[in-house]
Amino acid sequence: MDVDSIGYLAAALTTLSFFPQAIKTLRSDDTRSISLSMYGLFTSGVAIWAVFGLLSGNGPVILANGFTLIPASFVLQKKIRHRLKGGER
């Protein structure tokens, strides 16, 4: 198994592990248990890792962070919207 294969396997596992919680949050519309600061930092970090992957041409980093950024952005947006409305759900 070459180094890129290990990277793609790690990318697939870490990305897939994120989706069940994101889907649950999006379906339930409940963001009370999510820390806004943690999720903001997490989503920013994922975006920066995706940019790093693009600039360095690192396929596993691009794949993992590009796919994770999509649901992370949706959950963060939902959390911010709930916070701004004053009704944390």
Order of alpha helices (4+ residues) and beta strands (2+ residues): alpha-alpha-alpha
